[in-house]
Amino acid sequence: MSASSIKTRVLIISDTHCAGLKKRNHGDKAPFPPFEAPLPPADVLILAGDMTMTGRIEEYHRTLDMLKDIQAPVKLAIAGNHDLTLDAEYMYSHLEQQSLTEEAARFEVKEARDMWTASDGRARLEGVTLLDEGVHIVDLENGARITVYASPYTPEFQDWGFPYERDEDRFNTTGTGLSDAKNIAQHPVPSFTGTETPIDILLTHGPPLSNLSRTVSEDDAGCPHLLRALMRCRPSLHCFGHIHEAWGAELVKWSDRADELTAASTSIAEWKDGAWQAGVAHNGLQSVSVDEEKMKQRHAAYLDVSRDGSGLRRGHETVLVNAAIMDVAYEPSNAPWLIDMELPQAT
């Protein structure tokens, strides 16, 4: 990162599912909930999807009630597989399951969309911006500029919203994807190499194939196509949620072979069986340890990769954060993540 970068504090949450911020009362006894008011102030707040249980309007209001109380001048959010009414294609194709007429479904989709994106919708009035799939450039009040790639889509799971089949690739071009994948990418993730404005933050609801995508049964629910795109993109930060039990953070160090590997012809099975590992440097996948006491005091798990901290090397290292607030029982048992990082200065 150049000398013109600006240290920026990013607060990350995901899978809030209508949770409100717990407020400690005088005399309350420990243990205290990790998702507790007040959350630490930040330059930008990121919510990585699954704001609700089923995408009802009253659920969105509960989410915005929570978001408005967080101190961050810029608040960015994406939808997730539970935010059904923000996925028009899902709503129109599931009329019978939802006991809706087409007219009623169109009304619900419009109502939800207006709430989150209309100039007079509640989200805009509360200072929250919903990001659709693709690249977004956002200027922050501290003088920094973020280039974000956002996507709410996840591999199909139990007929929820924003799905794609596991052999389908939403994130790579035909020339950079896995050889036997069906390419459906409408907005491919840009590569780090050869891109004038690289992606600073990759924001997806689901995780890539990784340790932060392990389910309680130890299955890896991460997406191999997203991992391939991540290796090409090599952002400073990739934040997601979706797999509640995989909350945590990792620092990935990319090998010199990352570009070569993502250009090579590789099948989905070969990639999942370990071909991707050559793109990670030797001993280049490190779990981030958390100080439990400081996390309770701060109301967030903290990592400093700015120049004052570990000094993350842009394009060589990426912080991966699974910020799911809910556990598998849908209790808000996980803390937000607070990341100090360098971002380019807005020109």
ZAVEX-83215 format. One record per residue (C-alpha): residue in one letter; x, z, y; chain. Coordinates in nm, 2 decimals, padded with zeros to 4 digits, always signed. Example, Ala and Ser with C-alpha at 12.3 -4.5 7.8 and 13.67 -1.06 7.14 Angstrom:
BEGIN
ATOM	A	+01.23	+00.78	-00.45	A
ATOM	S	+01.37	+00.71	-00.11	A
***
This chain:
BEGIN
ATOM	M	+00.00	+00.00	+00.00	A
ATOM	S	+00.14	-00.10	+00.34	A
ATOM	A	+00.22	+00.14	+00.63	A
ATOM	S	-00.11	+00.03	+00.79	A
ATOM	S	-00.31	+00.20	+00.52	A
ATOM	I	-00.53	+00.50	+00.60	A
ATOM	K	-00.57	+00.81	+00.38	A
ATOM	T	-00.94	+00.82	+00.28	A
ATOM	R	-01.14	+01.08	+00.09	A
ATOM	V	-01.39	+00.94	-00.16	A
ATOM	L	-01.66	+01.15	-00.32	A
ATOM	I	-01.80	+01.01	-00.65	A
ATOM	I	-02.11	+01.09	-00.84	A
ATOM	S	-02.31	+00.91	-01.11	A
ATOM	D	-02.61	+00.96	-01.34	A
ATOM	T	-02.78	+01.22	-01.11	A
ATOM	H	-03.12	+01.13	-01.27	A
ATOM	C	-03.32	+01.29	-00.98	A
ATOM	A	-03.10	+01.61	-00.98	A
ATOM	G	-03.11	+01.82	-00.67	A
ATOM	L	-02.81	+02.00	-00.54	A
ATOM	K	-02.82	+02.36	-00.66	A
ATOM	K	-02.80	+02.62	-00.38	A
ATOM	R	-02.64	+02.95	-00.47	A
ATOM	N	-02.85	+03.25	-00.36	A
ATOM	H	-02.70	+03.59	-00.26	A
ATOM	G	-02.66	+03.79	-00.58	A
ATOM	D	-02.66	+03.50	-00.82	A
ATOM	K	-02.44	+03.57	-01.12	A
ATOM	A	-02.18	+03.33	-01.27	A
ATOM	P	-02.16	+03.08	-01.42	A
ATOM	F	-02.24	+02.87	-01.12	A
ATOM	P	-02.36	+02.51	-01.16	A
ATOM	P	-02.08	+02.25	-01.09	A
ATOM	F	-02.32	+02.02	-00.90	A
ATOM	E	-02.37	+02.27	-00.62	A
ATOM	A	-02.43	+02.26	-00.25	A
ATOM	P	-02.25	+02.21	-00.03	A
ATOM	L	-02.05	+01.92	-00.18	A
ATOM	P	-01.71	+01.86	+00.00	A
ATOM	P	-01.74	+01.62	+00.30	A
ATOM	A	-01.58	+01.28	+00.25	A
ATOM	D	-01.52	+00.95	+00.43	A
ATOM	V	-01.73	+00.77	+00.18	A
ATOM	L	-01.98	+00.88	-00.09	A
ATOM	I	-02.02	+00.66	-00.40	A
ATOM	L	-02.31	+00.69	-00.65	A
ATOM	A	-02.25	+00.48	-00.96	A
ATOM	G	-02.60	+00.43	-01.08	A
ATOM	D	-02.88	+00.60	-01.28	A
ATOM	M	-03.03	+00.77	-00.97	A
ATOM	T	-03.35	+00.83	-01.15	A
ATOM	M	-03.51	+00.86	-01.50	A
ATOM	T	-03.74	+00.55	-01.49	A
ATOM	G	-03.72	+00.42	-01.13	A
ATOM	R	-04.04	+00.56	-00.99	A
ATOM	I	-04.08	+00.58	-00.61	A
ATOM	E	-04.11	+00.96	-00.61	A
ATOM	E	-03.78	+00.97	-00.81	A
ATOM	Y	-03.60	+00.76	-00.55	A
ATOM	H	-03.73	+01.00	-00.28	A
ATOM	R	-03.59	+01.29	-00.48	A
ATOM	T	-03.25	+01.11	-00.50	A
ATOM	L	-03.25	+01.04	-00.12	A
ATOM	D	-03.35	+01.40	-00.05	A
ATOM	M	-03.02	+01.49	-00.23	A
ATOM	L	-02.81	+01.22	-00.07	A
ATOM	K	-02.91	+01.30	+00.28	A
ATOM	D	-02.75	+01.64	+00.26	A
ATOM	I	-02.41	+01.52	+00.16	A
ATOM	Q	-02.16	+01.50	+00.45	A
ATOM	A	-02.03	+01.14	+00.44	A
ATOM	P	-02.07	+00.88	+00.72	A
ATOM	V	-02.08	+00.60	+00.47	A
ATOM	K	-02.28	+00.63	+00.14	A
ATOM	L	-02.28	+00.35	-00.12	A
ATOM	A	-02.49	+00.33	-00.43	A
ATOM	I	-02.57	+00.09	-00.72	A
ATOM	A	-02.85	+00.10	-00.96	A
ATOM	G	-02.82	+00.18	-01.33	A
ATOM	N	-03.01	+00.11	-01.65	A
ATOM	H	-03.26	+00.38	-01.58	A
ATOM	D	-03.35	+00.25	-01.23	A
ATOM	L	-03.60	+00.01	-01.38	A
ATOM	T	-03.79	-00.10	-01.07	A
ATOM	L	-03.47	-00.23	-00.91	A
ATOM	D	-03.44	-00.48	-01.20	A
ATOM	A	-03.71	-00.74	-01.13	A
ATOM	E	-03.63	-00.94	-01.44	A
ATOM	Y	-03.68	-00.63	-01.66	A
ATOM	M	-04.01	-00.54	-01.49	A
ATOM	Y	-04.16	-00.88	-01.53	A
ATOM	S	-04.06	-00.91	-01.89	A
ATOM	H	-04.19	-00.56	-01.99	A
ATOM	L	-04.55	-00.57	-01.86	A
ATOM	E	-04.72	-00.46	-02.18	A
ATOM	Q	-04.47	-00.18	-02.24	A
ATOM	Q	-04.54	-00.04	-01.90	A
ATOM	S	-04.91	-00.11	-01.90	A
ATOM	L	-04.88	-00.32	-01.58	A
ATOM	T	-05.03	-00.64	-01.46	A
ATOM	E	-04.79	-00.90	-01.32	A
ATOM	E	-04.93	-00.82	-00.97	A
ATOM	A	-04.87	-00.45	-01.02	A
ATOM	A	-04.51	-00.51	-01.14	A
ATOM	R	-04.44	-00.73	-00.84	A
ATOM	F	-04.57	-00.45	-00.61	A
ATOM	E	-04.35	-00.19	-00.77	A
ATOM	V	-04.04	-00.41	-00.75	A
ATOM	K	-04.11	-00.49	-00.39	A
ATOM	E	-04.18	-00.13	-00.30	A
ATOM	A	-03.85	-00.01	-00.47	A
ATOM	R	-03.65	-00.29	-00.31	A
ATOM	D	-03.79	-00.23	+00.03	A
ATOM	M	-03.72	+00.14	+00.00	A
ATOM	W	-03.35	+00.07	-00.07	A
ATOM	T	-03.27	-00.24	+00.13	A
ATOM	A	-03.52	-00.30	+00.41	A
ATOM	S	-03.40	-00.22	+00.76	A
ATOM	D	-03.68	+00.03	+00.80	A
ATOM	G	-03.66	+00.15	+00.44	A
ATOM	R	-03.58	+00.52	+00.37	A
ATOM	A	-03.23	+00.45	+00.22	A
ATOM	R	-03.11	+00.27	+00.54	A
ATOM	L	-03.26	+00.55	+00.76	A
ATOM	E	-03.07	+00.81	+00.55	A
ATOM	G	-02.75	+00.60	+00.59	A
ATOM	V	-02.74	+00.48	+00.23	A
ATOM	T	-02.65	+00.13	+00.13	A
ATOM	L	-02.75	-00.02	-00.21	A
ATOM	L	-02.50	-00.27	-00.33	A
ATOM	D	-02.61	-00.57	-00.54	A
ATOM	E	-02.37	-00.73	-00.79	A
ATOM	G	-02.07	-00.90	-00.62	A
ATOM	V	-01.80	-00.83	-00.36	A
ATOM	H	-01.88	-00.62	-00.05	A
ATOM	I	-01.65	-00.54	+00.25	A
ATOM	V	-01.73	-00.21	+00.41	A
ATOM	D	-01.56	-00.06	+00.73	A
ATOM	L	-01.54	+00.31	+00.74	A
ATOM	E	-01.55	+00.54	+01.05	A
ATOM	N	-01.19	+00.66	+00.98	A
ATOM	G	-01.06	+00.30	+01.05	A
ATOM	A	-01.02	+00.20	+00.69	A
ATOM	R	-01.18	-00.10	+00.52	A
ATOM	I	-01.29	-00.11	+00.15	A
ATOM	T	-01.33	-00.42	-00.05	A
ATOM	V	-01.58	-00.32	-00.33	A
ATOM	Y	-01.69	-00.51	-00.64	A
ATOM	A	-02.02	-00.37	-00.76	A
ATOM	S	-02.24	-00.43	-01.07	A
ATOM	P	-02.53	-00.23	-01.21	A
ATOM	Y	-02.52	-00.42	-01.55	A
ATOM	T	-02.43	-00.26	-01.88	A
ATOM	P	-02.44	-00.37	-02.25	A
ATOM	E	-02.79	-00.37	-02.39	A
ATOM	F	-02.89	-00.02	-02.51	A
ATOM	Q	-03.24	+00.08	-02.63	A
ATOM	D	-03.42	-00.18	-02.41	A
ATOM	W	-03.33	-00.03	-02.07	A
ATOM	G	-03.27	-00.21	-01.74	A
ATOM	F	-02.99	-00.44	-01.62	A
ATOM	P	-02.88	-00.54	-01.98	A
ATOM	Y	-02.65	-00.80	-02.12	A
ATOM	E	-02.58	-00.87	-02.49	A
ATOM	R	-02.25	-00.74	-02.62	A
ATOM	D	-02.11	-01.10	-02.68	A
ATOM	E	-02.20	-01.19	-02.32	A
ATOM	D	-01.95	-01.17	-02.04	A
ATOM	R	-02.08	-01.09	-01.69	A
ATOM	F	-01.74	-01.02	-01.53	A
ATOM	N	-01.48	-01.30	-01.61	A
ATOM	T	-01.46	-01.67	-01.55	A
ATOM	T	-01.48	-01.91	-01.85	A
ATOM	G	-01.10	-01.94	-01.83	A
ATOM	T	-01.02	-01.57	-01.82	A
ATOM	G	-01.28	-01.43	-02.06	A
ATOM	L	-01.25	-01.36	-02.43	A
ATOM	S	-01.25	-01.68	-02.63	A
ATOM	D	-01.58	-01.63	-02.83	A
ATOM	A	-01.77	-01.47	-02.54	A
ATOM	K	-02.08	-01.63	-02.40	A
ATOM	N	-02.01	-01.65	-02.02	A
ATOM	I	-02.31	-01.55	-01.80	A
ATOM	A	-02.11	-01.43	-01.50	A
ATOM	Q	-02.28	-01.51	-01.17	A
ATOM	H	-02.03	-01.31	-00.97	A
ATOM	P	-01.70	-01.29	-01.16	A
ATOM	V	-01.46	-01.00	-01.07	A
ATOM	P	-01.17	-01.14	-00.86	A
ATOM	S	-00.82	-01.12	-00.99	A
ATOM	F	-00.55	-00.91	-00.82	A
ATOM	T	-00.30	-01.19	-00.84	A
ATOM	G	-00.36	-01.48	-00.61	A
ATOM	T	-00.65	-01.31	-00.42	A
ATOM	E	-00.61	-01.28	-00.05	A
ATOM	T	-00.82	-00.96	-00.03	A
ATOM	P	-00.79	-00.77	-00.36	A
ATOM	I	-01.06	-00.53	-00.48	A
ATOM	D	-00.99	-00.17	-00.37	A
ATOM	I	-01.28	-00.01	-00.56	A
ATOM	L	-01.45	-00.15	-00.88	A
ATOM	L	-01.79	+00.01	-00.89	A
ATOM	T	-01.99	-00.04	-01.21	A
ATOM	H	-02.25	+00.17	-01.38	A
ATOM	G	-02.10	+00.13	-01.72	A
ATOM	P	-01.74	+00.20	-01.83	A
ATOM	P	-01.49	-00.04	-01.97	A
ATOM	L	-01.36	+00.00	-02.32	A
ATOM	S	-01.16	+00.32	-02.28	A
ATOM	N	-01.13	+00.69	-02.35	A
ATOM	L	-01.39	+00.76	-02.08	A
ATOM	S	-01.66	+00.57	-02.28	A
ATOM	R	-01.66	+00.78	-02.60	A
ATOM	T	-02.00	+00.91	-02.72	A
ATOM	V	-02.06	+01.24	-02.90	A
ATOM	S	-02.03	+01.04	-03.22	A
ATOM	E	-01.68	+00.92	-03.11	A
ATOM	D	-01.80	+00.56	-03.08	A
ATOM	D	-01.65	+00.36	-02.79	A
ATOM	A	-01.95	+00.24	-02.59	A
ATOM	G	-01.73	+00.07	-02.32	A
ATOM	C	-01.74	-00.30	-02.25	A
ATOM	P	-01.45	-00.51	-02.37	A
ATOM	H	-01.53	-00.78	-02.11	A
ATOM	L	-01.52	-00.53	-01.83	A
ATOM	L	-01.19	-00.40	-01.95	A
ATOM	R	-01.05	-00.75	-01.94	A
ATOM	A	-01.18	-00.79	-01.58	A
ATOM	L	-01.04	-00.45	-01.49	A
ATOM	M	-00.70	-00.56	-01.61	A
ATOM	R	-00.72	-00.88	-01.40	A
ATOM	C	-00.85	-00.70	-01.10	A
ATOM	R	-00.63	-00.39	-01.11	A
ATOM	P	-00.81	-00.20	-00.83	A
ATOM	S	-00.69	+00.13	-00.69	A
ATOM	L	-01.01	+00.30	-00.82	A
ATOM	H	-01.27	+00.21	-01.09	A
ATOM	C	-01.57	+00.45	-01.08	A
ATOM	F	-01.86	+00.45	-01.32	A
ATOM	G	-02.08	+00.68	-01.53	A
ATOM	H	-02.34	+00.59	-01.80	A
ATOM	I	-02.18	+00.78	-02.08	A
ATOM	H	-02.26	+01.14	-01.99	A
ATOM	E	-02.04	+01.31	-02.24	A
ATOM	A	-01.73	+01.11	-02.13	A
ATOM	W	-01.69	+01.27	-01.78	A
ATOM	G	-01.33	+01.28	-01.66	A
ATOM	A	-01.06	+01.07	-01.51	A
ATOM	E	-00.75	+00.88	-01.62	A
ATOM	L	-00.46	+00.71	-01.45	A
ATOM	V	-00.37	+00.37	-01.60	A
ATOM	K	-00.03	+00.21	-01.55	A
ATOM	W	-00.05	-00.17	-01.60	A
ATOM	S	+00.23	-00.35	-01.78	A
ATOM	D	+00.41	-00.66	-01.65	A
ATOM	R	+00.21	-00.86	-01.91	A
ATOM	A	-00.13	-00.78	-01.77	A
ATOM	D	-00.18	-01.13	-01.61	A
ATOM	E	-00.03	-01.31	-01.92	A
ATOM	L	-00.26	-01.11	-02.15	A
ATOM	T	-00.58	-01.18	-01.96	A
ATOM	A	-00.50	-01.56	-01.96	A
ATOM	A	-00.43	-01.57	-02.33	A
ATOM	S	-00.70	-01.68	-02.58	A
ATOM	T	-00.82	-01.37	-02.75	A
ATOM	S	-01.14	-01.30	-02.95	A
ATOM	I	-01.37	-01.01	-02.88	A
ATOM	A	-01.28	-00.85	-03.21	A
ATOM	E	-00.90	-00.89	-03.15	A
ATOM	W	-00.94	-00.74	-02.80	A
ATOM	K	-01.14	-00.44	-02.93	A
ATOM	D	-00.90	-00.39	-03.22	A
ATOM	G	-00.61	-00.33	-02.97	A
ATOM	A	-00.49	-00.66	-02.83	A
ATOM	W	-00.56	-00.51	-02.48	A
ATOM	Q	-00.30	-00.24	-02.52	A
ATOM	A	-00.02	-00.47	-02.44	A
ATOM	G	-00.16	-00.48	-02.08	A
ATOM	V	-00.09	-00.11	-02.04	A
ATOM	A	+00.26	+00.01	-01.98	A
ATOM	H	+00.43	+00.24	-02.24	A
ATOM	N	+00.28	+00.59	-02.19	A
ATOM	G	+00.07	+00.43	-01.92	A
ATOM	L	-00.27	+00.60	-02.00	A
ATOM	Q	-00.28	+00.96	-01.87	A
ATOM	S	-00.57	+01.19	-01.86	A
ATOM	V	-00.62	+01.38	-01.53	A
ATOM	S	-00.62	+01.75	-01.58	A
ATOM	V	-00.87	+01.96	-01.39	A
ATOM	D	-00.81	+02.31	-01.24	A
ATOM	E	-01.14	+02.48	-01.34	A
ATOM	E	-01.12	+02.76	-01.07	A
ATOM	K	-01.04	+02.52	-00.79	A
ATOM	M	-01.31	+02.29	-00.91	A
ATOM	K	-01.56	+02.57	-00.88	A
ATOM	Q	-01.44	+02.67	-00.53	A
ATOM	R	-01.44	+02.31	-00.41	A
ATOM	H	-01.76	+02.20	-00.59	A
ATOM	A	-01.57	+01.89	-00.71	A
ATOM	A	-01.28	+01.79	-00.94	A
ATOM	Y	-00.99	+01.67	-00.72	A
ATOM	L	-00.72	+01.41	-00.74	A
ATOM	D	-00.48	+01.30	-00.47	A
ATOM	V	-00.32	+00.96	-00.52	A
ATOM	S	-00.25	+00.91	-00.15	A
ATOM	R	+00.10	+00.89	-00.01	A
ATOM	D	+00.08	+01.27	+00.03	A
ATOM	G	+00.00	+01.31	-00.34	A
ATOM	S	+00.12	+01.10	-00.64	A
ATOM	G	+00.14	+00.78	-00.43	A
ATOM	L	-00.05	+00.53	-00.64	A
ATOM	R	+00.11	+00.19	-00.66	A
ATOM	R	-00.14	-00.08	-00.56	A
ATOM	G	-00.18	-00.35	-00.83	A
ATOM	H	+00.03	-00.15	-01.08	A
ATOM	E	-00.19	+00.16	-01.13	A
ATOM	T	-00.56	+00.23	-01.14	A
ATOM	V	-00.75	+00.56	-01.14	A
ATOM	L	-01.05	+00.55	-01.37	A
ATOM	V	-01.33	+00.80	-01.30	A
ATOM	N	-01.64	+00.87	-01.51	A
ATOM	A	-01.84	+01.08	-01.26	A
ATOM	A	-02.16	+01.14	-01.47	A
ATOM	I	-02.32	+01.46	-01.34	A
ATOM	M	-02.56	+01.50	-01.63	A
ATOM	D	-02.45	+01.60	-01.98	A
ATOM	V	-02.61	+01.46	-02.29	A
ATOM	A	-02.90	+01.71	-02.26	A
ATOM	Y	-02.97	+01.58	-01.90	A
ATOM	E	-02.84	+01.91	-01.74	A
ATOM	P	-02.63	+01.87	-01.43	A
ATOM	S	-02.33	+02.03	-01.60	A
ATOM	N	-02.05	+01.81	-01.45	A
ATOM	A	-01.89	+01.82	-01.11	A
ATOM	P	-01.84	+01.53	-00.87	A
ATOM	W	-01.50	+01.38	-00.83	A
ATOM	L	-01.31	+01.39	-00.50	A
ATOM	I	-01.03	+01.14	-00.46	A
ATOM	D	-00.78	+01.11	-00.18	A
ATOM	M	-00.64	+00.75	-00.17	A
ATOM	E	-00.49	+00.49	+00.06	A
ATOM	L	-00.71	+00.21	+00.19	A
ATOM	P	-00.62	-00.09	+00.41	A
ATOM	Q	-00.67	-00.05	+00.79	A
ATOM	A	-00.96	-00.25	+00.92	A
ATOM	T	-00.84	-00.54	+01.14	A
***
